[in-house]
Amino acid sequence: MKVRVQFFSRLRDLAGVSEMEIEAPEKTTAAHLLERLYSETPALRDWDKSILVASGVEFVDRDYVLQPEDDISIMPPVQGG
């Protein structure tokens, strides 16, 4: 299945792209997706403890099972001010 992954803020700079399309097997979780991204871009792993993951407009846990055509957002903690 295909999912679109979008990167925000500093993570976009580290990934070198604002978005990418990834082919993932069924039953892939957000955690598995992050591990794949870390293997391709090791600098992202430094942010692992604080990365937020969303599907569409909803934040999801790392055990979230990706769905076909999901729009997954990978972002650092939200800051206000």
Residue frames as qw, qx, qy, qz and C-alpha x, y, z in Angstrom:
[[0.000, 0.889, 0.458, 0.000, 0.00, 0.00, 0.00],
 [0.391, 0.422, -0.029, 0.817, 1.09, 3.57, -0.55],
 [0.329, -0.823, -0.370, 0.277, 1.19, 6.25, 2.12],
 [0.322, 0.749, -0.051, 0.577, 2.29, 9.85, 1.86],
 [0.631, -0.495, -0.303, 0.514, 4.69, 11.06, 4.54],
 [0.154, 0.872, 0.032, 0.464, 5.08, 14.76, 5.23],
 [0.633, -0.199, -0.351, 0.661, 7.89, 16.25, 7.31],
 [0.096, -0.938, -0.212, -0.258, 7.61, 19.51, 9.22],
 [0.331, -0.921, 0.203, -0.010, 9.98, 22.09, 10.68],
 [0.192, -0.701, 0.679, 0.103, 13.49, 20.84, 11.54],
 [0.703, -0.003, 0.711, 0.016, 12.59, 17.28, 10.55],
 [0.662, 0.727, 0.177, -0.053, 11.92, 18.48, 7.00],
 [0.136, 0.877, -0.458, -0.044, 15.44, 19.91, 6.92],
 [0.457, -0.433, 0.777, -0.002, 16.94, 16.66, 8.19],
 [0.743, 0.292, 0.602, -0.037, 14.95, 14.52, 5.73],
 [0.226, -0.266, 0.520, 0.780, 15.90, 16.80, 2.85],
 [0.140, -0.317, -0.697, -0.628, 12.34, 16.70, 1.47],
 [0.392, -0.140, 0.269, -0.868, 8.99, 18.05, 2.58],
 [0.824, 0.046, 0.338, -0.452, 7.15, 14.88, 1.61],
 [0.122, 0.337, -0.884, -0.301, 7.59, 11.45, 0.09],
 [0.865, -0.006, -0.098, -0.491, 5.44, 8.55, -0.95],
 [0.154, -0.412, 0.889, -0.127, 6.31, 5.21, 0.60],
 [0.767, -0.016, -0.535, -0.354, 5.23, 1.71, -0.34],
 [0.257, -0.377, 0.744, -0.489, 4.57, -0.19, 2.89],
 [0.288, -0.127, -0.941, -0.124, 3.29, -3.70, 3.59],
 [0.564, -0.561, -0.341, -0.501, -0.16, -4.13, 5.11],
 [0.756, -0.585, -0.280, 0.087, -0.28, -3.95, 8.91],
 [0.512, 0.277, -0.246, 0.775, 2.68, -1.56, 9.04],
 [0.366, -0.795, -0.408, 0.260, 2.56, 0.51, 12.21],
 [0.082, 0.979, -0.092, 0.162, 3.68, 4.08, 12.72],
 [0.584, -0.667, 0.439, 0.145, 6.61, 2.66, 14.75],
 [0.782, 0.108, 0.494, 0.365, 7.69, 0.46, 11.81],
 [0.428, 0.833, 0.195, 0.292, 7.42, 3.45, 9.48],
 [0.216, -0.944, 0.247, -0.024, 9.63, 5.53, 11.78],
 [0.724, -0.387, 0.503, 0.271, 12.23, 2.76, 11.92],
 [0.698, 0.452, 0.405, 0.380, 12.29, 2.67, 8.14],
 [0.180, 0.955, 0.031, 0.236, 12.71, 6.44, 7.99],
 [0.477, -0.799, 0.355, 0.087, 15.51, 6.28, 10.58],
 [0.797, -0.085, 0.479, 0.358, 17.35, 3.66, 8.55],
 [0.544, 0.635, 0.323, 0.444, 17.16, 5.90, 5.47],
 [0.096, 0.772, -0.109, 0.619, 17.89, 9.16, 7.37],
 [0.644, -0.213, -0.598, 0.427, 19.74, 8.35, 10.62],
 [0.115, 0.182, -0.260, 0.941, 19.70, 11.98, 11.82],
 [0.534, -0.420, -0.286, -0.676, 15.94, 11.70, 12.37],
 [0.722, -0.275, -0.619, 0.142, 16.54, 9.10, 15.11],
 [0.292, 0.074, -0.430, 0.851, 17.98, 11.82, 17.37],
 [0.354, -0.172, 0.033, -0.919, 14.46, 13.23, 17.56],
 [0.422, -0.181, -0.866, -0.197, 12.75, 9.89, 18.27],
 [0.212, -0.343, -0.750, 0.525, 11.64, 10.62, 21.84],
 [0.116, 0.461, 0.272, -0.836, 9.88, 13.84, 20.84],
 [0.123, 0.002, -0.656, -0.745, 8.53, 13.09, 17.33],
 [0.526, 0.305, 0.491, -0.624, 4.78, 13.42, 16.93],
 [0.070, 0.057, 0.860, 0.501, 2.95, 11.35, 14.33],
 [0.484, 0.361, 0.330, -0.726, -0.42, 12.21, 12.81],
 [0.245, 0.256, 0.846, 0.399, -2.69, 10.54, 10.32],
 [0.002, 0.749, 0.499, 0.436, -4.72, 13.20, 8.55],
 [0.095, -0.700, 0.139, -0.694, -5.50, 15.76, 11.24],
 [0.806, -0.549, -0.004, -0.222, -5.41, 13.36, 14.22],
 [0.036, -0.639, 0.748, -0.177, -2.35, 12.58, 16.30],
 [0.940, -0.038, -0.278, -0.196, -1.78, 8.81, 16.50],
 [0.666, -0.585, 0.462, 0.019, 0.19, 6.49, 18.75],
 [0.079, 0.575, -0.757, -0.301, 3.09, 4.52, 17.41],
 [0.361, 0.057, 0.931, -0.028, 1.02, 1.35, 17.41],
 [0.553, 0.562, 0.129, -0.602, -1.36, 2.92, 14.85],
 [0.611, 0.122, 0.707, 0.334, -1.72, 0.63, 11.82],
 [0.069, 0.379, -0.334, -0.860, -1.26, 2.56, 8.59],
 [0.608, 0.513, 0.559, -0.234, -4.12, 2.53, 6.11],
 [0.530, 0.314, 0.500, 0.609, -3.86, 2.70, 2.31],
 [0.179, 0.689, 0.278, 0.645, -3.55, 6.28, 1.06],
 [0.481, -0.755, -0.296, 0.334, -2.89, 7.64, 4.58],
 [0.269, 0.786, -0.159, 0.533, -1.35, 11.10, 4.86],
 [0.762, -0.461, -0.282, 0.356, 1.15, 10.72, 7.68],
 [0.085, 0.904, -0.174, 0.381, 2.73, 13.80, 9.27],
 [0.787, -0.194, -0.301, 0.502, 6.03, 13.56, 11.10],
 [0.037, 0.842, -0.016, 0.538, 6.70, 16.59, 13.27],
 [0.344, 0.135, -0.612, 0.699, 8.64, 17.84, 16.25],
 [0.149, -0.551, -0.686, 0.452, 6.76, 18.88, 19.40],
 [0.079, 0.790, 0.398, 0.460, 4.29, 21.68, 18.79],
 [0.374, -0.218, -0.308, 0.847, 5.46, 25.01, 20.15],
 [0.010, 0.865, 0.473, 0.168, 3.37, 28.02, 20.89],
 [0.482, -0.348, -0.149, 0.790, 4.11, 31.51, 21.81]]
